Amino acid sequence: MSTSRDPIPDSILQLLDKLRSGIRRYVILEGIATILIWLGIVFWVGLALDYLPVTFGASEMPVEARTVVLGIAGLGSAWLLFQLILRRVWVKLPNRSMALLIERRYPQFGESLLTTVEAAESTSEMDAYEQEMLAQTRRDALATLPEANVTELFDPTPLWRKGSLAVGALLSIGLFALVALPAFQTWMSRLVMLSDTTWPRLARIEVVGVEVLQRSDAGDEEGSTTVVLPFTDGVVKIARGSSVRLLVAADANAPYTPRYCSLVYRTGDGVSDSVRMQRMGNADDDGKVSFVYDRKPLISMTTSLGFDVIGYDHKLSDYRIEVVDRPFITRSEVDAVLPGYTELLPRKEAVSGATQLPVGSQVTLSMVSSKPIVSATLFDLGTKETKELTFDTPITEIQETFASLSRDLPLEVSLTDIDGVSNEIPYRLKITAVPDSPPAVEMRPVGIGSAITKDAQIRLEGRIQDDFGVARSWIEVQVVGGAKMEIPVTTDIDGLFSTLIDLKDQQTPDGILRVEPDDKVTISLFAQDKCDLDGEGNIGTADRLQLDVVTPDKLLSLLEGRELDLRRRFEQIREETIRLREEYARIQIDAKRFAQGAEKFAAAETTPREGETPTDPQELFRKALDLQRLRIQRAQQASKKADGELVGIRVGFEEIRVELTSNRMDTTARKERLEKMIIEPIQKLSDPMHAQLQSTTQELEALYDQPEPFLPVVEVAIQQTDAIILEMERILEKMFDLENFNELMEKMRQLIDAQTELREETEDLRKKQILDLLK
């Protein structure tokens, strides 16, 4: 007969529940201790990672890294909470497992406790015999139950170990907070609040700026100055190619003053390095210790540079020196409104070294820069004045207007661009103010000399030129100490003029001038331009011409003297031509000797003495030919010289003839004698006679080493020279005839003068006799 099973006794259930609760407490305590240990590790490792680099001059962990640390701490804690507590606490702990655990620790139960628990929880039917057995087993379990101590089932060592570590972590953190509360607060702020609060440093440094060497030009003074450029938002801009000096200052009042500072740089072309900065002496009055660095890569910088500065435990990061191009003038031009008197339209031209504008021009100077600029300085090298120009909006074109150009305008232009960089060498330009020049005036007399008669016709020719035209021009004729007369002058399109002044017309009662012998007449040419800047135009004048008024006899006497000088020059040319003929004859003689050949020529020239080496005939012959060629060349030069002098003599006689005509003293006989007997024959001497002789001489030079064709040509040259000498003799006879004629005329003038003098003496004597009779 089957019966129902008995439940687990309460005492056994209490023991099992006590064990179950102890296990869960153990798991929770162990998990909490592990989490505290983990958080302690994260606290100290994070603190080390954040602070220890600072002691070596590095920066704190950025907020991103601290976020990662905080995330690791949270995720690790959550993982430990789940793995060590939550997942284990919620595990089912059945009574059988608890009984088995007690049985293993207390074998004296003899499996009675396990059997009692299993039998009570079993659902199978049991008979009376089995029930009796289970009752005995229950009694045995209950009898042994007082011996079971649940606490002995747990190993306290792991829990104590982890608990000790957890307590140690908490105590270390608490002690840190107690001893270094500011540091604890800083770390908690940086880790938990993710703030940017930095760790306090023992040293304190600052980047003062960069020192740049700048050239300063001001007129004639040249030099250079150093300028310290501060960093703005960690950036400073310098001109390409500049050499700079980095300036860093350390606070001497800080807890620690660094012995040196380190510069860690990164160039734009990928080069990176770390160098030491040089300490400059002790602290100054402001308690600052200076550190400088001015070597590579800060010399002649061509690429930008990023850098950090480390001074003991203080680091300044993310500074940058940017290299930019300097501004410069790419184009400059002037827009000029020219003065009204020039009658020229406004013009626009590029400024160059030869930029010239008339005085009085209104000038607008335009300059285009290579990049936008914020200010410009115009320094006038002439007046030493400086004009500062600032622009609220950056511009690339500068315009400056000068109302009236009255002087040269030399300028130096300095630019400052949007990067704060200036042009190293000021841009120089010069606009030359060209004052209006007086008209260029030329005048020359035609057909007269320095002496004239009172009836002379004075022809004046010349040129009047001005850049912007002539308002008026005139000739001023004045008798020294007497009247003055103005004669308007009209020029052609090229500025040429020709004016005739007839003194005879001025001898009439209506004439202005009264000219008598022994007077002096001055003739001046004037021209006035259109320049009206000073009220009146500029006046240009030619060299004044002064003429002596003489009697016709006196003028003839002067001209005869000039004829005599010309005749003497002609006689000298004749003598030179005779010598030229002798030179041709010598050339002919040598040519006949050359025709014999080199051997015979050498034998005739030299006879070797006893013991001497005979002269080489060919060499002697060649030297003689070279000398022959030289003589021919000299003969040609002599012909050209005589030809040129004959031209001068002909011109001299032509001037005498023209002066006679201009002074109304020419007669048909005198005119024909000069023209037909002297001027035309001398012209014939020059061309064709001397021209033919020079052509023949050139042929001689070409044939000088060919005796056979040479001899007929030299014979022609001698004949041509003889013809020239004969013609010169004929002309000379005519000159003597002219001289005799002039002497005869001179004697006649002397007779006339004597007769006039006798008549005057007779009249004086008669007047004296009449006065004597009246007494």
C-alpha positions in Angstrom: 0.0 0.0 0.0 1.5 3.3 -1.0 1.6 6.4 1.2 2.4 10.1 0.6 5.8 11.5 1.2 6.7 13.7 4.2 7.8 17.4 3.5 11.4 18.6 4.3 11.7 19.4 7.9 11.8 23.2 8.7 15.1 23.0 10.4 16.6 21.5 7.2 14.9 24.1 5.0 16.3 26.9 7.3 19.8 25.5 6.9 19.4 25.3 3.1 18.0 28.9 2.9 20.9 30.2 5.0 23.4 28.6 2.7 21.6 30.0 -0.4 21.6 33.5 1.1 25.2 33.2 2.0 26.1 32.3 -1.5 24.3 35.3 -3.0 25.9 37.7 -0.4 29.3 36.3 -1.3 28.7 36.9 -5.0 27.5 40.4 -4.5 30.4 41.4 -2.2 33.0 39.8 -4.5 31.4 41.6 -7.5 31.3 45.0 -5.7 34.9 44.6 -4.6 36.0 43.7 -8.1 34.2 46.8 -9.6 35.8 49.0 -7.0 39.2 47.6 -7.8 38.5 48.2 -11.5 37.4 51.8 -10.9 40.5 52.4 -8.7 42.7 51.1 -11.5 41.0 53.3 -14.1 41.3 56.3 -11.7 45.1 55.9 -11.2 45.9 54.8 -14.7 43.9 57.6 -16.2 45.5 60.1 -13.8 48.9 58.8 -14.8 48.1 59.1 -18.5 46.8 62.6 -18.0 49.3 64.0 -15.6 52.6 62.2 -16.0 53.2 63.5 -19.6 52.7 67.0 -18.2 55.7 66.5 -16.0 57.8 65.9 -19.1 56.4 69.0 -20.8 53.7 67.3 -22.8 50.1 68.2 -22.9 47.2 66.7 -21.0 45.0 64.1 -22.6 42.6 65.7 -25.0 38.9 65.5 -24.2 38.5 62.7 -26.7 41.0 60.6 -24.9 39.4 61.3 -21.6 36.0 60.4 -23.0 37.5 57.1 -24.0 38.9 56.5 -20.5 35.5 57.4 -19.0 33.8 55.1 -21.4 36.2 52.3 -20.6 35.5 52.8 -16.9 31.8 52.7 -17.4 31.7 49.8 -19.8 34.1 47.8 -17.7 32.1 48.4 -14.6 28.9 47.4 -16.4 30.5 44.3 -17.7 31.8 43.3 -14.2 28.4 44.0 -12.7 26.7 41.8 -15.2 29.3 39.0 -15.2 30.1 38.9 -11.5 26.8 39.9 -9.8 23.7 40.0 -11.9 24.3 36.9 -14.0 25.4 34.9 -10.8 22.8 36.2 -8.4 19.9 35.2 -10.5 21.2 31.6 -10.9 18.7 29.1 -9.3 20.1 27.3 -6.2 17.8 24.1 -5.6 17.6 22.4 -2.3 19.2 19.3 -3.6 22.3 21.3 -4.7 22.4 23.0 -1.3 22.1 19.6 0.5 24.8 18.1 -1.7 27.1 21.0 -0.9 26.5 20.4 2.8 27.0 16.6 2.4 30.4 17.2 0.8 31.6 19.5 3.6 30.1 17.3 6.4 30.4 13.6 5.4 29.0 12.5 8.8 25.5 13.1 7.3 26.1 9.9 5.4 23.9 11.2 2.6 21.0 11.3 5.0 20.5 15.0 4.3 20.6 14.6 0.6 18.3 11.6 0.7 15.8 13.4 2.9 15.6 16.4 0.5 15.4 14.2 -2.6 12.7 12.0 -1.1 10.6 14.9 0.1 10.8 16.5 -3.4 10.1 13.2 -5.2 6.7 12.6 -6.7 6.9 8.8 -6.9 4.8 6.5 -4.7 6.5 4.6 -2.0 5.5 1.6 0.1 5.5 1.3 3.9 8.9 -0.3 4.0 10.4 2.5 2.0 8.6 5.1 4.1 10.1 3.5 7.3 13.5 3.7 5.8 13.1 7.4 4.8 11.9 8.2 8.3 15.0 6.7 9.8 17.1 8.6 7.3 15.3 11.9 8.3 16.0 11.2 11.9 19.6 10.6 11.2 19.8 13.9 9.2 18.1 15.8 12.0 20.4 14.3 14.5 23.5 15.4 12.6 22.1 18.8 11.6 23.4 20.7 14.7 26.9 19.9 13.6 26.6 21.7 10.2 27.9 25.4 10.1 27.1 27.1 6.9 29.8 29.7 7.2 32.5 27.0 7.0 31.3 26.2 3.5 32.7 29.5 2.2 36.4 30.3 1.5 36.9 33.9 2.8 40.4 34.4 1.3 39.3 35.6 -2.3 36.7 37.8 -0.7 39.2 39.2 1.8 41.8 39.7 -0.9 39.4 41.5 -3.3 37.9 43.4 -0.4 41.3 44.5 0.8 42.2 45.7 -2.7 38.9 47.5 -3.0 39.4 49.1 0.4 43.0 50.0 -0.6 41.8 51.6 -3.8 39.2 53.6 -1.9 41.7 54.6 0.8 44.3 55.6 -1.8 41.8 57.8 -3.6 40.6 59.2 -0.4 44.1 59.9 0.8 44.9 61.6 -2.6 41.8 63.7 -2.2 42.8 64.6 1.4 46.4 65.4 0.6 46.0 67.0 -2.9 42.5 68.2 -3.0 43.1 70.7 -5.9 44.7 68.0 -8.0 41.8 65.6 -7.1 39.3 68.1 -8.0 41.1 68.9 -11.3 41.2 65.2 -12.2 37.6 64.6 -11.3 36.7 67.7 -13.3 38.7 66.6 -16.3 37.5 62.9 -16.1 33.9 63.1 -15.0 33.0 66.6 -16.2 35.3 66.4 -19.2 36.3 70.0 -18.6 39.3 71.7 -20.2 40.8 72.6 -16.8 44.6 72.1 -17.1 46.9 70.8 -14.5 48.8 73.5 -12.6 52.4 73.7 -13.8 55.5 74.3 -11.9 56.9 76.4 -14.8 55.1 79.0 -16.7 56.1 80.1 -20.2 54.6 82.2 -23.0 55.3 82.8 -26.7 56.1 86.5 -27.0 56.2 86.5 -30.8 58.7 86.5 -33.7 61.4 89.1 -34.3 61.7 90.1 -37.9 64.4 92.2 -39.5 62.8 94.8 -41.7 64.5 97.2 -44.1 63.7 100.9 -43.7 64.4 103.2 -46.6 63.7 106.9 -46.4 65.2 108.9 -49.1 68.9 108.9 -48.9 68.8 107.1 -45.5 68.9 103.3 -45.6 68.9 100.9 -42.7 67.0 98.1 -41.1 65.0 97.7 -37.9 63.7 94.8 -36.0 60.0 94.4 -35.3 58.4 91.9 -32.9 55.2 90.4 -34.4 52.9 88.8 -31.8 50.9 85.7 -32.5 47.1 86.1 -33.0 45.2 82.9 -32.2 48.4 81.1 -32.4 49.3 82.3 -35.9 51.7 84.9 -37.2 52.3 85.7 -40.9 55.7 86.7 -42.3 57.0 87.4 -45.8 58.5 84.6 -47.9 62.3 84.5 -47.6 62.3 86.3 -44.2 64.6 85.2 -41.3 62.9 85.3 -37.9 63.8 84.9 -34.3 61.3 83.1 -32.0 61.0 84.8 -28.7 59.7 82.9 -25.6 59.6 84.1 -22.0 59.5 82.1 -18.7 58.1 83.5 -15.5 60.9 83.7 -13.0 58.3 83.9 -10.1 56.9 80.5 -10.9 57.8 77.6 -8.6 60.3 76.4 -11.2 62.3 78.2 -13.9 63.3 76.0 -16.8 67.0 75.8 -17.7 66.0 75.6 -21.3 63.0 75.4 -23.6 62.5 73.0 -26.4 61.1 73.8 -29.8 59.3 71.0 -31.6 58.6 72.0 -35.2 56.9 70.6 -38.3 57.6 72.3 -41.7 55.3 72.4 -44.6 57.5 70.0 -46.6 57.3 67.3 -44.0 60.4 67.9 -42.0 60.1 67.6 -38.2 62.6 67.9 -35.4 63.2 69.1 -31.8 65.8 71.7 -30.9 66.8 73.6 -27.8 66.2 77.3 -27.5 69.0 79.5 -26.1 68.5 81.2 -22.7 69.4 84.9 -22.7 70.8 85.8 -19.3 68.8 86.2 -16.1 65.4 87.5 -15.3 64.6 91.1 -16.3 62.8 93.7 -14.2 59.5 92.2 -15.1 60.6 88.8 -13.8 60.8 87.3 -17.3 63.6 85.0 -18.5 64.0 85.1 -22.3 64.6 82.2 -24.6 65.4 82.7 -28.3 65.9 80.6 -31.4 67.0 81.9 -34.7 68.6 79.1 -36.6 67.2 76.6 -39.1 64.4 76.3 -40.1 63.8 79.9 -39.2 66.4 81.2 -41.7 65.1 82.4 -45.1 61.8 80.7 -44.6 60.0 79.5 -47.8 57.4 77.2 -46.2 55.0 77.5 -43.3 56.0 76.1 -39.9 53.9 74.6 -37.1 55.5 74.2 -33.7 55.1 73.6 -29.9 57.2 75.0 -27.1 58.1 73.0 -24.0 59.5 74.6 -20.9 60.0 71.9 -18.2 56.4 70.9 -17.5 54.6 73.7 -19.4 53.8 73.1 -23.1 52.4 75.6 -25.5 50.9 73.8 -28.6 49.6 74.5 -32.0 51.5 77.6 -32.9 52.1 78.4 -36.5 54.3 80.7 -38.6 52.7 81.1 -42.0 54.8 82.2 -45.0 53.1 84.5 -47.4 54.2 86.4 -50.5 55.1 90.1 -50.1 52.9 92.6 -51.9 54.5 94.5 -54.8 53.4 96.9 -57.5 52.6 95.0 -60.7 51.6 98.0 -62.8 51.7 101.8 -62.5 50.4 104.4 -64.9 49.6 108.1 -65.0 46.5 109.6 -66.4 47.5 113.2 -67.3 45.4 116.2 -68.4 48.0 118.4 -70.1 48.1 122.2 -69.9 45.9 124.0 -72.4 48.8 125.7 -74.2 50.0 122.3 -75.4 46.7 121.8 -77.3 47.1 118.1 -76.7 44.5 115.6 -75.6 44.7 113.9 -72.2 47.0 110.8 -72.2 47.4 107.7 -70.2 50.7 105.8 -70.1 52.7 103.4 -68.0 55.2 104.9 -65.6 58.7 104.2 -66.6 62.1 105.7 -66.0 61.5 108.2 -68.8 58.0 109.4 -67.8 57.9 113.1 -68.5 55.0 115.5 -68.4 54.8 119.2 -69.0 54.7 121.5 -66.0 51.1 122.3 -65.1 49.7 118.9 -65.9 47.0 117.4 -63.7 48.2 113.9 -62.8 46.3 110.9 -61.5 48.7 108.2 -60.5 47.3 104.6 -60.4 49.2 101.7 -59.0 48.0 98.0 -59.0 49.3 95.7 -56.2 49.8 92.0 -56.4 47.4 91.3 -53.5 44.9 93.3 -51.5 46.4 95.9 -49.2 45.1 97.7 -46.2 47.6 100.7 -46.1 50.2 102.5 -48.2 52.8 105.1 -47.5 53.9 107.6 -50.1 57.2 109.2 -49.4 58.1 112.3 -51.5 61.9 112.1 -52.0 61.9 115.8 -53.0 60.1 117.4 -50.1 60.8 114.6 -47.6 57.1 114.5 -46.8 55.2 111.3 -46.0 51.5 110.6 -46.7 49.8 107.7 -45.1 46.9 106.0 -46.8 44.6 103.5 -45.0 41.8 101.5 -46.5 38.9 100.2 -44.5 38.2 97.7 -47.3 41.3 96.0 -48.7 42.0 97.2 -52.3 44.4 96.3 -55.1 44.5 99.6 -56.9 45.8 102.9 -55.4 44.9 106.2 -56.9 46.5 109.5 -56.0 45.8 112.9 -57.7 48.2 115.8 -58.0 46.3 119.0 -59.1 49.2 120.7 -60.9 52.6 119.3 -61.6 55.1 122.0 -60.8 58.2 120.0 -60.0 59.7 116.5 -60.4 57.7 114.0 -58.4 60.0 111.2 -57.1 58.1 108.8 -54.9 58.7 105.8 -52.7 55.6 103.6 -52.2 55.5 101.1 -49.2 52.6 98.7 -49.0 51.0 96.7 -46.2 48.8 93.8 -47.2 45.9 92.0 -45.5 48.4 89.6 -43.9 50.3 92.5 -42.3 53.3 92.0 -44.6 55.1 94.9 -46.2 57.1 95.1 -49.4 60.8 94.7 -48.4 62.1 97.4 -50.8 59.8 100.4 -51.4 58.6 100.8 -55.0 60.3 103.8 -56.6 59.0 105.9 -59.4 59.6 109.3 -60.8 57.5 111.6 -62.9 59.7 114.3 -64.4 58.1 117.7 -64.7 59.3 119.2 -67.9 59.2 123.0 -68.0 58.2 124.5 -71.3 61.4 125.4 -73.1 61.8 128.5 -75.2 61.6 128.0 -78.9 64.7 126.8 -80.5 65.9 129.6 -82.8 68.6 129.4 -85.5 69.6 132.3 -87.8 72.4 132.8 -90.2 73.2 135.5 -92.8 73.4 134.6 -96.4 75.6 136.4 -98.8 77.1 138.9 -96.4 80.1 139.1 -94.1 80.8 141.0 -91.0 81.0 144.3 -92.9 78.3 145.7 -95.1 77.5 149.0 -97.0 74.5 151.2 -96.1 72.7 149.9 -99.2 73.2 146.2 -98.5 70.5 143.6 -98.8 70.7 141.3 -95.8 69.2 137.9 -96.3 68.6 135.9 -93.2 67.7 132.2 -93.1 67.0 129.9 -90.3 64.7 127.7 -88.3 62.2 128.3 -85.5 60.9 125.3 -83.6 58.9 124.7 -80.5 57.3 121.6 -79.0 53.8 123.1 -78.8 53.9 125.8 -81.5 55.1 129.5 -81.7 52.7 132.4 -81.0 54.8 134.9 -82.8 58.3 135.5 -84.1 60.2 138.6 -85.3 63.5 140.1 -86.2 64.8 143.1 -84.4 67.2 145.4 -86.4 68.8 148.2 -84.5 71.5 150.8 -85.2 73.7 150.8 -82.1 72.7 154.0 -80.3 69.9 154.7 -82.7 66.5 153.5 -83.9 65.1 150.0 -83.7 62.9 148.2 -86.2 60.9 145.0 -85.8 60.2 142.7 -88.8 57.6 139.9 -88.5 58.9 136.5 -89.5 56.7 133.8 -91.1 57.8 130.2 -91.1 56.7 127.2 -93.2 55.4 123.9 -91.8 58.9 122.8 -91.0 59.8 126.0 -89.1 62.1 127.3 -91.9 62.1 131.0 -92.8 63.9 133.3 -95.2 63.8 137.1 -94.8 65.3 139.9 -96.8 66.2 143.2 -95.1 67.0 146.0 -97.7 68.8 148.8 -95.9 68.5 151.0 -99.0 64.7 151.1 -98.5 65.3 152.5 -95.0 67.3 155.4 -96.3 64.1 157.1 -97.7 62.5 159.9 -95.6 59.8 157.4 -94.6 62.4 154.9 -93.5 62.9 154.1 -89.8 66.6 153.3 -89.9 69.3 155.9 -90.8 72.5 153.9 -91.6 75.8 155.6 -92.3 79.4 154.4 -92.6 81.0 153.6 -89.3 77.7 152.6 -87.7 77.1 149.2 -86.2 73.9 147.3 -86.9 72.7 144.5 -84.7 70.2 141.9 -85.8 68.4 139.6 -83.4 65.8 136.9 -83.9 63.1 136.3 -81.3 60.3 133.7 -81.0 57.6 133.5 -78.3 55.8 130.3 -77.6 52.2 129.7 -76.4 53.0 128.8 -72.8 50.7 130.9 -70.6 51.4 129.4 -67.1 53.3 132.6 -66.0 51.1 135.0 -68.1 53.6 135.3 -71.0 55.2 132.8 -73.2 58.8 131.9 -73.2 61.0 133.8 -75.6 63.8 132.2 -77.5 66.5 134.1 -79.3 69.4 133.3 -81.6 72.9 134.6 -81.4 72.9 138.3 -82.1 74.4 139.3 -85.4 76.5 142.5 -85.4 77.5 144.1 -88.7 79.9 147.0 -89.3 78.7 149.6 -91.9 81.5 150.6 -94.1 82.0 152.6 -97.4 82.0 150.6 -100.6 85.7 151.3 -101.0 86.4 149.9 -97.6 84.3 146.8 -98.3 86.2 146.3 -101.6 89.5 146.6 -99.8 88.4 143.9 -97.4 87.2 141.6 -100.1 90.5 142.2 -102.0 92.4 141.0 -99.0 90.4 137.8 -98.9 91.1 137.3 -102.6 94.8 137.7 -101.9 94.6 135.0 -99.2 92.7 132.7 -101.6 95.3 133.2 -104.3 98.1 132.3 -101.9 96.3 129.1 -100.9 95.9 128.4 -104.6 99.6 128.9 -105.2 100.4 126.5 -102.4 98.1 123.8 -103.9 99.8 124.3 -107.2 103.2 123.6 -105.6 101.8 120.5 -104.0 100.4 119.3 -107.3 103.9 119.8 -108.9 105.3 117.5 -106.2 102.5 115.1 -106.9 103.6 115.0 -110.5 107.2 114.3 -109.4 105.9 111.4 -107.3 104.1 109.9 -110.3 107.4 110.2 -112.3 109.3 108.3 -109.6 106.6 105.7 -109.6 107.0 105.4 -113.4 110.8 105.0 -113.1 110.5 102.2 -110.5 107.8 100.5 -112.6 110.3 100.3 -115.5 112.9 98.7 -113.2 110.3 96.2 -111.9 109.6 95.2 -115.5 113.2 93.7 -115.7 112.3 91.0 -113.2 113.3 90.2 -109.6 116.8 89.0 -110.3 117.9 92.0 -112.4 116.2 94.4 -110.0 118.0 92.9 -107.0 121.3 92.9 -108.9 120.9 96.6 -109.7 120.0 97.5 -106.2 122.7 95.7 -104.2 126.2 94.4 -104.6 127.1 91.9 -101.9 130.3 92.6 -100.0 132.9 90.0 -99.4 131.8 87.7 -96.6 128.2 88.9 -96.5 125.3 86.7 -97.3 123.6 87.8 -100.5 120.1 89.3 -100.1 117.2 87.2 -101.3 116.1 88.8 -104.7 112.5 87.8 -104.2 112.3 89.3 -100.8 114.0 92.5 -102.0 111.7 92.7 -104.9 108.6 92.2 -102.7 109.7 95.0 -100.4 110.2 97.3 -103.3 106.7 96.5 -104.6 105.2 97.2 -101.1 107.0 100.6 -101.1 105.6 101.2 -104.6 102.1 100.5 -103.4 102.6 102.8 -100.4 103.7 105.7 -102.8 100.6 105.1 -105.0 98.3 105.4 -101.9 100.1 108.6 -100.8 99.6 110.0 -104.2 95.9 109.3 -104.1 95.6 110.9 -100.7 97.5 114.0 -102.0 95.0 114.2 -104.9 92.0 114.0 -102.6 93.6 116.7 -100.3 94.2 119.1 -103.3 90.6 118.4 -104.5 89.1 119.3 -101.1 91.2 122.5 -100.8 90.2 123.6 -104.3 86.5 123.2 -103.3 87.2 125.5 -100.3 88.9 128.1 -102.6 86.0 128.0 -105.0 83.5 128.5 -102.2 85.5 131.4 -101.0 85.4 133.2 -104.4 81.6 132.4 -104.6 81.1 134.1 -101.2 83.0 137.2 -102.4 80.8 137.3 -105.5 77.6 137.0 -103.5 78.8 139.7 -101.0 79.4 142.0 -103.9 75.9 141.4 -105.1 74.3 141.7 -101.7 76.0 145.1 -101.2 75.0 146.4 -104.6 78.6 146.6 -105.7 78.7 144.0 -108.5 79.4 145.1 -112.0 79.1 143.0 -115.1 82.9 143.0 -115.7 83.7 142.0 -112.1 81.0 139.4 -112.0 82.1 137.8 -115.3 85.8 137.9 -114.3 85.1 136.0 -111.0 82.6 133.6 -112.6 84.2 132.8 -115.9 87.9 133.1 -115.1 88.1 131.7 -111.6 85.1 130.0 -110.2 84.2 127.8 -113.2 87.8 126.8 -114.0 88.4 125.8 -110.4 85.2 123.7 -110.5 86.6 122.0 -113.6 89.8 121.2 -111.7 87.8 119.4 -109.1 85.4 117.6 -111.4 86.3 116.1 -113.8 90.1 116.5 -113.7 91.0 115.5 -110.1 88.2 112.8 -110.2 89.8 111.3 -113.3 93.2 111.4 -111.6 91.9 109.6 -108.5 90.2 106.9 -110.7 93.5 106.4 -112.5 95.4 106.2 -109.2 93.0 103.5 -108.0 93.7 101.5 -111.1 97.5 101.9 -110.5 97.0 100.5 -107.0 95.3 97.4 -108.5 98.1 96.9 -111.0 101.1 97.8 -108.9 102.7 94.3 -109.1 102.0 93.9 -112.8 104.7 96.0 -114.6 103.5 95.5 -118.2 99.8 96.8 -117.8 101.0 99.2 -115.1 103.3 101.4 -117.3 100.6 102.7 -119.7 98.4 103.6 -116.7 101.1 105.5 -114.9 101.8 107.4 -118.1 98.1 108.5 -118.2 98.3 109.6 -114.6 101.4 111.8 -115.4 99.5 113.3 -118.4 96.5 114.1 -116.2 98.7 115.7 -113.6 100.4 117.8 -116.2 96.9 118.9 -117.4 95.9 119.9 -113.9 99.1 121.9 -113.4 98.7 123.7 -116.8 95.1 124.6 -115.9 96.2 125.9 -112.5 98.8 128.1 -114.2 96.1 129.6 -116.4 93.8 130.2 -113.5 96.7 131.8 -111.6 97.3 134.2 -114.4 93.7 135.3 -114.3 94.0 135.8 -110.5 97.0 138.0 -111.2 95.0 139.9 -113.8 92.2 140.3 -111.2 94.8 141.5 -108.7 96.2 144.1 -111.1 92.7 145.2 -111.9 92.0 145.6 -108.2 95.3 147.5 -107.7 94.2 149.8 -110.5 90.9 150.3 -108.9 92.7 150.9 -105.6 94.8 153.6 -107.2 91.7 155.2 -108.7 90.1 155.2 -105.3 93.2 156.8 -103.9 93.1 159.5 -106.6 89.4 160.1 -105.9 90.1 160.3 -102.1 93.0 162.7 -102.8 90.8 164.9 -105.0 88.1 164.9 -102.4 90.6 165.9 -99.7 92.0 168.6 -101.9 88.6 170.0 -102.6 87.7 170.1 -98.9 91.0 171.8 -98.1 90.4 174.4 -100.9 86.9 175.1 -99.5 88.3 175.5 -96.0 91.0 177.9 -97.4 88.4 180.0 -99.2 86.2 180.2 -96.1 89.3 181.4 -94.2 90.1 184.0 -96.8 86.6 185.4 -96.8 86.6 185.6 -93.0 89.9 187.5 -93.2 88.4 190.0 -95.6 85.4 190.6 -93.3 87.6 191.6 -90.4 
